[in-house]
Amino acid sequence: MSIARPPPLGAPPRSVRTWFKRLRVRARATIRRLRRTRLGRLDWTKGLVRFLIGTTAVTAVLATAVFYHVYFDRNNLPDLEGFTRFEFPTIGGIYDANGHLLKEMASESRQITRYEEIPAIVRDAILAAEDKNFFSHSGVDYSGFARVLCKVKFGHLIGRLRKMGSRDAANNSAIFPQGGSTITQQLVRGYFLKTMTAQENSDQLRHGEYLARLLSGVIGARMVNMLVRKVEEIRLSLWVEEEMQKRFGSKRRAKEEILARYASLIYMGNGQYGFAKGAEYYFGRPLGTFTLEDADKAALLAGVAKSARYYAPSASETERVLQRRNQTLALMAARGFISRDQARRAEQRPIAVVAQHKDKTIEASAVVDNILDELTSRQSELSVKDLREGRIQVYSTVDAGVQQIANQALERGLLLYENRHPGARGVIQGAVVVLRNRDAGTLAETGGRQFYKDHSSAYSDLNRVTKSLRQPGSAMKPIVYLAAFQEGTFNLDTVVPDEPISVPNGRDRDVKWISNFDGQFEGMIPLRLALAESRNAVAIWITGQIGIGSVLGTARSLGIQTPLRPYVTTALGASEVTLLELANAYRTIASGILTQPYVIRKIVRNSDEVIADSGHQSSPIAVDSDALSLIQEGLRSVVRIPTGTAHALDSPGFPIAVMGKTGTTNQFRDALFVGSTYGPQGITVAVRIGFDDNRSLGSDETGARAALPVFKEVMLKVYGEKLVGPVPRFPSEMEQRIDVFLKTDVMETAAID
């Protein structure tokens, strides 16, 4: 009897799964025909034998290839240097001028723990729970293979073989068990194979070799991904232990170093990495304080390391955590690390984790933002990633005490405004910056309110000190007056016209008439009085006399870098600048020292190598000394003259000698005050209040009303708490000249008018 033969299969098609499906259909057809004859039964038996022989041969070849790859292939190995040097991602810190922590930066909140820093009870808990033979094996514990093999789900494997090539729920079920990994394998998986491990649960095959594709048709892509990762994990574990032993001179020392790296790397839940951070987070204690009496805590941490997802303690899940902790205690007793009585006593203790408190660091969102910008601009070889991974620590010029004062003063100033305008509650914004006069070091920087629209600010929030370009309003006028003094034809006693004046308005030759805040004109008045009372008409008239180019040049000589528009209205603050630029211009006037603001004092690597110090460039201001003295006296007069816009600062309740200027922009959109104490030993404080959408603050919300109270509080508390030294005094000759002016008939007449 002839037997019909199926057509030849030919080369496997592109889809291996489709090829298996066709093979299965044809095999079944052939078997049905073979079963009809005795000869067929004989051929069937021979075919089965051949199939078994072939399968065994393929398995042997595959096993040989895996064996060679694991034990002899040392190609395509990862870089071990960072691992051996213990350069794990830790926590980068930003510190103030006194070494107080301002902000922790971390991609992984981790603390490096050396072997000798791990208490014996914690080491025992780790070994009992994870790897009892750790100090004797060479990276892989072969005694555990039999235990793992017993957990293989052979029923699922046979079902997979019967349905090879098909996609169904059974095909996605696990065949090989989790677990059985040594401490070294877990460390290798977490350090070298993070990407491979993260991708292995995909139904997409992650390895394109022919054998992997063929095997995925039998056991599924997920299982192949897992097996390939496991093989690589074993290979790297053996290699790591070999190399660490060479590096540290003995197997014991290599093992100690590996255990320390495991204790520092492992995830402990809730964003914490390593046993040290876990101990602080869950128990509020340093890991080094654990003793034999803390066996329950050590066992709990070891359980968390097993699977933070399931065993991290929380208010909603205690039974599972308690069960795992007690299992670990039983293992510790069984392996002789603690006595049975000690284990029983530890099991009776309830799980008591500490309440988690918010970060106690000072709110310094703008400072962090500024530091990140300065870090990348000043140090090309460094990046924010270096800080986030703890490879560097940044020490700033900021004083935490001054920063807290600035934060609180701004909040209170905004609250006062909200009390006058309840509809603005939660949305009115502001910014404060405090600079050291001698070198422009930033002592405090508050880029916005702590809660905006009911959301807490973060370091990524808009920094309104450095990144918000706004009009300075009348705070620009001192630059106009300084430019006039440099011309040599003006001084504080020069009589100038406070009279109606117009400026060009657009291209149609129309004009815009300039008015003063009070809507009045005083006629011919001393320049000193025009500055103190912030007369708009006078500022425009002076600009017309000296030219806008002179004003722009003077602004640049004071450190303003943002290009200003070459229009006469720039004299009234129509061009936009940042609050930091404006503060620095006033600081330059107060000190006579030209430099740019900075916030990073030094950068230190974890090796204690200082890679950037505060070598800050500065130079004397390129302004005539007589002109500088005149503008200083003029700004001091703004405070001392009774009709000056900042005269509220000349009172017994404010015993600090300052100079400064208010600023109110068009339609009351922004209110500013910028002022300084005298000379290089003084400080400069700049405040701006306004809405982010540039809406009006409301009628009469001037710099003197909205911003000056914030300035006043900052100055009073900074000097009251002696954070920046004693209050510098203005030159006695300068104060005497102002006294003389206050006694003249001119002043009396001006007061009557």
C-alpha positions in Angstrom: 0.0 0.0 0.0 1.5 3.3 -1.0 1.6 6.1 1.5 0.7 9.6 0.4 3.5 12.0 1.3 3.0 15.6 2.2 4.7 18.2 0.1 8.2 19.2 1.2 8.4 22.0 3.7 11.2 23.9 2.2 13.0 26.7 4.1 11.4 28.1 7.2 9.3 31.1 6.4 10.0 34.5 8.0 7.5 33.8 10.9 8.8 30.9 13.0 5.4 30.6 14.7 3.7 30.2 11.3 6.2 27.6 10.3 5.6 25.6 13.5 1.9 25.8 12.9 2.3 24.3 9.4 4.6 21.7 10.7 2.0 20.6 13.2 -0.8 20.3 10.6 1.4 18.3 8.3 2.7 16.1 11.0 -0.8 15.2 12.1 -1.8 14.3 8.6 1.2 12.1 8.2 0.6 10.4 11.5 -3.0 9.6 10.6 -1.8 7.9 7.4 1.0 6.0 9.2 -1.4 4.6 11.8 -3.4 2.9 9.0 -0.6 0.4 8.3 1.7 -1.9 10.3 4.6 -0.5 8.5 3.4 2.9 9.5 3.4 1.9 13.1 7.0 0.7 12.7 8.0 3.9 11.0 6.2 5.9 13.7 8.3 4.2 16.4 11.5 4.9 14.5 10.4 8.5 14.0 9.8 8.9 17.7 13.3 7.5 18.5 14.8 9.8 15.9 12.9 12.8 17.3 14.1 12.0 20.8 17.7 11.6 19.6 17.5 14.8 17.7 16.0 16.7 20.6 18.7 15.4 22.9 21.3 16.4 20.5 19.9 19.9 20.1 19.6 20.2 23.9 23.2 19.0 24.3 24.4 21.6 21.8 22.4 24.3 23.5 23.6 23.3 26.9 27.2 23.3 25.7 26.9 26.7 24.2 25.4 28.1 27.4 28.1 26.4 29.5 30.8 27.9 27.4 29.2 31.4 27.4 28.8 31.3 31.2 32.2 29.9 32.3 34.6 30.8 29.5 33.2 33.7 27.4 34.5 37.0 28.7 33.6 39.1 25.7 31.2 42.1 25.8 31.6 42.6 29.5 30.4 45.9 31.2 32.7 48.4 32.7 33.6 47.3 36.3 35.4 50.4 37.4 32.5 52.3 38.8 31.3 49.2 40.6 34.7 48.5 42.2 35.1 52.1 43.2 31.7 52.0 44.9 30.4 54.8 42.7 26.7 54.2 43.2 24.1 56.9 42.7 23.7 58.6 46.0 22.3 62.0 47.2 23.6 65.3 46.0 23.4 68.1 48.5 23.1 71.9 48.1 24.4 73.6 51.1 24.3 77.2 52.4 27.3 79.3 53.4 27.4 77.8 56.8 27.1 74.1 55.7 23.4 73.8 56.4 21.5 71.6 53.9 19.3 73.6 51.6 18.2 70.8 49.3 18.8 67.2 48.6 18.9 66.2 44.9 18.7 62.5 44.1 17.6 60.2 41.3 17.8 57.5 43.9 17.7 58.4 47.6 20.7 56.3 48.7 23.4 56.4 51.3 26.6 54.4 50.7 27.3 51.9 53.6 30.7 50.2 54.0 30.9 46.7 55.3 32.1 47.7 58.7 29.2 50.1 59.0 26.7 47.3 58.7 25.8 46.0 62.2 26.3 42.3 62.7 22.6 41.7 63.4 21.7 43.3 60.0 24.3 41.2 58.1 22.9 38.1 59.8 19.4 39.0 58.8 20.4 39.6 55.2 22.3 36.3 54.9 19.6 34.3 56.6 16.9 35.7 54.4 18.8 35.8 51.1 21.9 33.7 50.9 23.0 31.5 53.7 26.0 30.2 51.7 27.1 33.6 50.6 30.6 33.5 52.0 31.4 30.0 50.6 30.1 30.0 47.0 31.6 31.8 44.0 28.7 33.9 43.0 26.2 31.1 42.2 24.8 28.6 44.8 24.5 25.3 42.9 23.0 23.7 46.0 19.9 25.7 45.3 19.4 24.5 41.8 17.6 21.3 42.9 15.2 23.4 45.0 14.5 25.7 42.0 14.1 22.7 39.7 11.4 21.2 41.9 9.4 24.4 41.5 9.3 24.2 37.7 5.8 23.9 36.4 6.2 21.0 34.1 2.4 20.8 33.5 2.6 24.3 31.9 5.7 23.3 30.0 4.0 20.2 28.5 0.9 22.3 27.6 3.2 24.8 25.9 4.8 22.0 23.9 1.4 20.7 22.8 0.3 24.2 21.7 3.6 25.5 20.4 3.3 28.5 18.2 -0.2 29.5 19.5 -1.0 32.6 21.5 -3.3 32.2 24.5 -3.4 32.8 28.2 -1.6 29.6 29.0 1.2 30.6 26.8 1.8 33.7 29.0 1.9 31.8 32.3 5.2 31.4 34.1 7.0 28.1 33.8 10.2 28.8 35.7 10.0 30.0 39.3 11.3 33.3 40.6 14.0 33.3 43.4 17.1 31.2 43.9 19.4 34.1 43.2 22.4 34.7 45.4 23.2 38.1 46.8 25.8 38.5 44.0 23.2 37.7 41.4 20.8 40.2 42.8 23.5 42.8 42.9 24.5 42.1 39.3 20.8 42.3 38.2 20.3 45.6 39.9 23.6 47.2 38.8 24.5 45.8 35.4 21.2 44.4 34.0 18.6 46.9 35.0 17.5 47.5 31.4 17.4 43.8 30.5 15.4 43.0 33.7 12.9 45.8 33.0 12.2 44.5 29.5 12.0 40.8 30.2 8.2 40.8 31.0 7.4 41.9 27.5 5.6 39.5 25.1 8.1 40.8 22.5 11.3 38.8 22.1 14.2 41.0 23.2 17.0 38.8 21.7 17.2 38.2 18.0 19.4 35.1 17.8 18.0 32.1 15.8 18.0 29.7 18.8 16.1 32.3 20.9 13.5 32.7 18.2 13.1 29.0 17.9 12.8 28.5 21.6 10.3 31.3 22.0 8.0 29.3 19.7 8.0 26.5 22.4 8.0 28.3 25.7 7.1 31.9 24.8 9.0 35.1 24.4 8.6 36.1 28.1 10.3 32.9 29.3 13.0 33.2 26.7 13.7 36.8 27.8 13.9 35.7 31.4 16.2 32.7 30.7 18.6 34.8 28.6 18.7 37.4 31.5 19.3 34.6 34.0 22.1 33.1 32.0 23.8 36.5 31.7 23.2 37.2 35.4 25.0 33.9 36.3 27.9 34.7 33.9 28.4 38.2 35.3 28.1 37.0 38.9 31.0 34.6 38.4 33.0 37.2 36.6 32.3 39.9 39.3 33.4 37.6 42.1 36.6 36.7 40.2 37.5 40.3 39.5 36.6 41.5 43.0 38.8 38.8 44.5 41.7 40.0 42.3 41.0 43.6 43.3 40.8 43.1 47.0 43.3 40.2 47.5 41.1 37.6 49.1 37.8 35.9 48.7 36.7 37.1 52.2 37.4 40.7 51.4 35.8 40.5 48.0 32.7 39.0 49.7 32.6 41.8 52.3 32.8 44.4 49.5 30.0 42.7 47.5 27.7 42.6 50.6 28.3 46.3 51.3 27.4 47.1 47.7 24.2 45.0 48.0 23.3 46.7 51.2 23.7 50.1 49.5 22.1 49.3 46.2 18.9 47.4 47.0 15.5 49.2 46.8 13.8 49.5 50.1 10.5 51.0 49.0 9.1 54.6 49.2 11.9 56.0 47.1 14.6 54.8 49.5 17.7 52.8 48.4 20.0 50.9 50.7 19.6 49.6 54.2 20.9 52.8 55.7 18.1 54.9 54.1 15.6 52.2 54.9 16.5 52.3 58.6 16.2 56.1 58.7 13.0 56.1 56.8 11.1 53.4 58.6 12.6 53.6 62.1 14.0 57.1 62.3 17.4 55.7 63.4 20.9 55.4 61.8 21.6 51.9 60.7 24.8 51.8 62.8 22.8 52.0 66.0 21.2 48.6 65.5 22.1 46.0 68.1 21.1 42.4 68.9 18.0 43.8 70.6 16.9 45.2 67.2 16.7 41.8 65.6 13.0 42.4 64.7 13.9 45.6 62.9 16.8 44.0 61.1 14.6 41.1 60.0 11.9 43.5 58.7 14.5 45.4 56.6 15.8 42.1 55.2 12.2 41.2 54.3 11.7 44.6 52.5 14.9 43.9 50.5 13.3 40.7 49.3 10.4 42.6 47.7 9.7 46.2 48.6 6.5 46.0 46.8 5.1 43.4 49.1 7.0 43.8 52.3 7.5 47.5 52.8 5.6 48.4 56.0 2.6 50.7 55.6 -0.6 51.6 57.5 -2.7 49.5 55.1 -0.6 46.4 55.1 0.8 44.9 58.3 -0.1 41.2 58.3 2.0 40.3 55.3 4.9 42.4 56.6 4.6 40.8 60.0 4.6 37.3 58.5 7.7 37.9 56.4 9.5 39.5 59.3 8.8 36.4 61.5 9.9 34.0 58.8 13.2 35.8 58.6 13.6 35.7 62.4 12.9 31.9 62.3 15.6 31.6 59.6 18.0 33.6 61.7 17.4 31.3 64.6 17.6 28.1 62.5 21.0 29.2 61.1 22.4 30.1 64.6 22.5 33.9 64.2 20.2 34.4 67.2 18.8 32.0 69.8 15.3 30.6 69.7 14.4 32.7 72.8 15.6 35.9 71.1 13.6 35.0 68.0 10.4 34.4 70.0 10.9 37.7 71.9 11.4 39.6 68.6 8.4 38.0 67.1 6.2 39.3 69.9 7.1 42.9 69.2 4.6 44.9 67.0 5.7 46.6 63.9 6.3 50.2 64.9 7.5 52.5 62.1 8.0 56.2 62.7 5.7 58.8 61.3 7.2 60.3 58.1 7.9 64.0 58.4 8.3 66.5 55.6 11.7 67.6 54.5 13.1 70.0 57.2 15.3 71.8 54.7 14.7 75.5 54.1 12.4 76.3 51.1 14.8 77.6 48.5 13.2 76.8 45.2 14.7 79.8 43.3 18.2 79.1 44.8 18.1 75.5 43.5 16.9 76.7 40.1 19.7 79.3 40.0 22.3 76.8 41.1 21.4 74.3 38.4 21.7 77.0 35.8 25.0 78.2 37.1 26.3 74.7 37.5 25.9 73.9 33.8 27.0 77.3 32.6 30.2 77.6 34.7 31.4 74.0 34.7 31.2 72.4 31.2 32.4 69.0 32.5 29.7 68.8 35.1 25.9 68.3 34.7 22.8 68.2 36.9 23.0 64.4 36.6 26.3 64.5 38.6 24.5 66.3 41.4 21.4 64.1 41.3 23.5 60.9 41.5 25.6 62.3 44.4 28.9 62.5 42.6 29.3 66.1 43.7 28.1 68.4 46.5 27.4 72.1 45.9 28.2 74.7 48.5 26.4 78.0 47.9 26.7 81.6 49.0 23.2 81.5 50.4 22.6 82.0 54.1 19.8 79.8 55.3 18.8 82.3 58.0 18.5 85.1 55.5 16.7 82.8 53.1 14.1 82.0 55.7 13.6 85.6 56.5 13.1 86.5 52.8 10.6 83.7 52.4 8.5 84.8 55.4 8.7 88.5 54.6 7.4 87.9 51.0 4.5 85.7 52.4 3.5 88.4 54.8 3.8 91.1 52.2 1.5 89.2 49.9 -0.9 88.5 52.7 -1.2 92.3 53.4 -2.0 92.8 49.7 -4.6 90.0 49.8 -6.2 91.6 52.8 -6.7 94.7 50.6 -7.7 92.7 47.6 -9.4 89.4 48.7 -10.0 88.4 45.1 -6.3 88.0 44.5 -5.9 85.4 47.3 -3.5 82.7 46.2 -2.6 84.2 42.8 -0.7 87.4 43.6 3.0 86.7 43.1 6.3 88.2 44.2 10.1 87.8 44.3 12.9 88.8 46.6 16.7 88.7 46.2 19.4 89.6 48.7 22.9 90.3 47.5 26.2 90.8 49.4 27.5 94.2 48.3 31.2 93.3 48.1 31.0 90.5 45.6 27.4 90.0 44.5 27.1 86.7 46.3 23.4 85.7 46.6 22.4 85.5 50.3 18.8 84.7 49.6 16.6 84.3 46.5 12.8 83.8 46.7 11.4 83.3 43.2 7.7 83.1 44.2 5.3 82.4 46.9 5.4 79.0 48.6 1.8 78.1 47.6 0.5 79.4 44.3 -3.1 78.5 43.3 -3.1 76.0 46.2 -0.1 74.1 44.8 3.2 74.0 46.6 6.1 75.5 44.7 9.0 73.3 43.6 12.5 73.9 42.4 11.2 73.6 38.8 8.7 76.4 39.4 9.3 79.7 37.6 12.1 81.7 39.2 10.8 85.2 39.1 14.2 86.6 40.2 16.2 85.4 37.2 13.7 84.3 34.5 11.0 86.9 34.6 11.6 90.0 32.4 9.5 92.8 33.7 9.6 96.6 33.5 11.4 98.2 36.5 9.3 101.4 36.4 10.7 104.3 38.4 13.4 102.0 39.8 15.2 102.8 36.6 15.5 106.5 37.3 18.7 106.4 39.4 20.6 105.1 36.3 19.3 108.2 34.4 20.6 110.5 37.2 23.9 108.7 37.4 24.4 109.1 33.7 23.6 112.9 34.1 26.2 113.2 36.9 28.8 111.6 34.7 28.2 114.3 32.1 29.6 116.8 34.6 27.0 119.4 34.1 24.5 118.2 36.8 24.7 117.8 40.5 22.1 117.3 43.3 21.6 121.1 43.6 21.0 121.7 39.9 17.6 123.2 39.4 15.6 121.3 36.8 12.1 121.8 35.2 9.2 119.7 36.5 7.0 120.9 33.7 4.7 119.3 31.0 6.8 117.4 28.5 6.0 115.1 25.6 7.8 112.2 23.8 7.3 110.7 20.4 4.5 108.1 20.3 4.8 105.7 17.4 5.5 106.4 13.7 2.6 108.8 13.0 4.4 111.7 14.6 1.9 111.8 17.4 3.2 112.6 20.9 2.6 111.3 24.4 2.5 113.8 27.2 4.3 112.7 30.4 2.6 113.2 33.7 3.7 112.7 37.3 2.2 110.2 39.7 0.3 113.0 41.6 -0.8 114.7 38.4 0.9 117.9 39.4 4.0 119.8 38.2 6.2 121.8 40.7 8.1 124.0 38.2 11.8 124.5 38.8 13.1 122.3 41.6 16.4 120.9 42.8 17.5 117.7 41.1 17.8 116.1 44.6 14.1 116.7 45.2 13.1 115.5 41.7 14.8 112.1 42.4 13.4 111.8 45.9 9.8 112.5 44.7 10.3 110.4 41.5 9.2 113.2 39.1 8.6 111.6 35.7 8.8 114.8 33.7 12.3 115.6 35.1 13.6 112.1 34.2 12.4 112.6 30.6 13.9 116.1 30.4 17.3 114.9 31.7 17.3 112.1 29.2 16.7 114.5 26.4 19.6 116.6 27.6 22.2 113.8 27.8 20.8 111.4 25.2 19.4 107.9 25.6 22.7 106.4 24.6 24.3 107.8 27.7 21.6 106.1 29.8 22.1 102.8 28.1 25.8 102.9 28.5 25.5 103.7 32.2 23.2 100.7 32.6 25.7 98.4 31.0 28.5 99.8 33.3 26.4 98.9 36.3 26.1 95.2 35.1 22.7 95.2 33.3 23.1 92.7 30.4 19.6 92.5 29.0 19.4 94.8 25.9 17.4 98.0 26.7 15.3 99.7 24.0 16.9 102.9 22.7 13.7 105.0 23.4 13.4 107.9 25.8 10.7 106.1 27.8 13.4 103.6 29.0 14.2 106.4 31.4 10.9 105.6 33.1 11.5 101.9 33.1 9.7 100.9 29.9 12.4 98.4 29.0 12.3 95.0 30.7 15.0 93.6 33.0 15.2 90.8 35.5 14.9 91.5 39.2 18.4 90.1 39.7 19.9 92.6 37.2 18.2 95.5 38.8 19.4 94.4 42.3 22.9 94.1 41.0 22.8 97.6 39.5 21.9 99.0 42.9 24.5 96.8 44.6 27.1 98.2 42.2 26.0 101.8 43.0 26.2 101.0 46.8 29.6 99.4 46.7 31.4 100.8 43.7 32.4 97.2 42.7 31.4 95.8 39.3 30.8 92.1 39.2 28.1 89.6 38.3 25.9 87.9 40.9 26.7 84.3 41.7 25.4 81.6 43.9 27.9 78.7 43.8 30.7 79.1 46.3 32.4 75.8 45.6 31.8 72.3 44.2 33.3 69.2 45.9 33.5 65.7 44.5 32.9 62.7 46.8 36.6 62.2 46.8 36.8 65.6 48.6 38.4 67.1 45.6 37.4 70.8 45.2 36.8 71.3 41.5 35.3 74.8 41.6 36.0 77.5 44.1 34.6 81.0 44.4 37.3 82.7 42.2 34.8 85.5 41.4 36.0 88.2 39.1 35.3 91.8 40.1 36.7 95.3 39.3 36.0 98.9 40.3 33.1 100.4 38.6 33.9 102.4 35.4 32.1 105.5 36.8 33.6 108.7 38.1 33.9 108.6 41.9 32.2 112.0 42.3 29.3 110.9 40.2 29.0 107.7 42.2 29.0 109.6 45.5 26.3 111.9 44.1 23.9 109.1 43.2 24.5 107.4 46.6 23.6 110.6 48.3 20.6 111.1 46.0 19.3 107.6 46.9 19.8 108.3 50.6 17.8 111.5 50.2 14.9 109.4 48.8 14.6 108.0 52.3 15.4 111.1 54.4 13.4 113.8 52.6 9.9 113.9 54.0 8.3 113.9 50.5 10.5 111.2 49.3 8.8 108.0 48.1 10.7 105.9 50.7 10.5 108.2 53.6 8.6 105.5 55.6 12.0 104.0 56.2 13.2 107.2 58.1 11.6 106.4 61.4 12.5 105.3 64.9 11.0 101.9 64.1 13.5 101.4 61.4 17.0 102.2 62.8 18.9 101.1 59.7 20.5 103.6 57.4 19.5 102.6 53.8 19.3 104.2 50.4 16.9 103.0 47.7 14.2 103.7 45.3 10.6 102.7 44.7 9.3 101.5 41.3 5.7 101.5 40.0 5.1 100.4 36.5 2.5 101.6 34.0 -1.1 101.0 35.2 0.2 99.6 38.5 1.2 96.3 37.0 4.3 95.9 39.2 5.4 97.4 42.5 9.1 97.4 43.3 11.5 98.5 45.9 15.3 98.2 45.7 17.6 99.4 48.4 21.0 98.9 50.0 23.0 99.6 53.1 26.2 101.5 52.4 29.4 100.3 50.9 31.1 96.9 50.3 30.1 95.6 53.8 26.4 96.3 53.2 23.7 94.3 51.4 21.2 95.0 48.7 17.5 93.8 48.8 15.2 93.9 45.8 11.5 93.2 46.0 8.9 92.9 43.2 5.1 92.3 43.6 2.9 91.6 40.7 0.7 89.1 38.8 2.1 86.6 36.4 -0.5 87.5 33.8 0.6 91.2 34.1 -2.8 92.5 35.2 -3.0 95.6 37.3 -2.4 95.5 41.1 -5.0 98.1 41.5 -5.1 101.9 42.1 -2.5 103.3 44.5 -0.7 99.9 44.8 2.7 101.6 44.5 6.2 100.3 45.3 6.0 102.2 48.5 2.8 100.5 49.5 3.2 96.9 48.2 6.9 96.2 48.0 8.6 98.4 50.6 7.1 96.6 53.6 8.8 93.4 52.5 12.1 95.2 52.1 11.7 96.7 55.5 11.0 93.3 57.2 14.0 91.7 55.5 16.4 94.4 56.6 15.1 94.6 60.2 15.4 90.9 60.8 18.7 90.3 58.9 20.4 93.0 60.9 18.4 92.3 64.0 19.6 88.7 64.1 23.2 89.7 63.2 23.4 87.5 60.1 25.4 90.0 58.0 27.4 92.0 60.5 26.8 95.5 61.9 24.9 98.1 59.8 27.4 100.2 57.8 27.1 104.0 58.2 26.9 106.5 55.4 29.7 109.0 55.2 29.1 111.8 57.8 29.6 114.4 55.1 26.8 112.9 53.0 24.4 112.9 55.9 25.3 116.5 56.8 24.7 117.7 53.3 21.2 116.2 53.4 20.7 117.8 56.8 21.6 121.2 55.3 19.1 120.6 52.5 16.3 119.8 54.9 16.8 123.1 56.6 16.7 125.3 53.5 13.8 127.5 52.4 13.7 125.5 49.2 12.7 122.4 51.1 10.1 124.3 53.2 8.6 125.8 50.0 8.4 122.4 48.4 6.7 120.9 51.4 4.0 123.7 51.4 3.4 123.2 47.6 
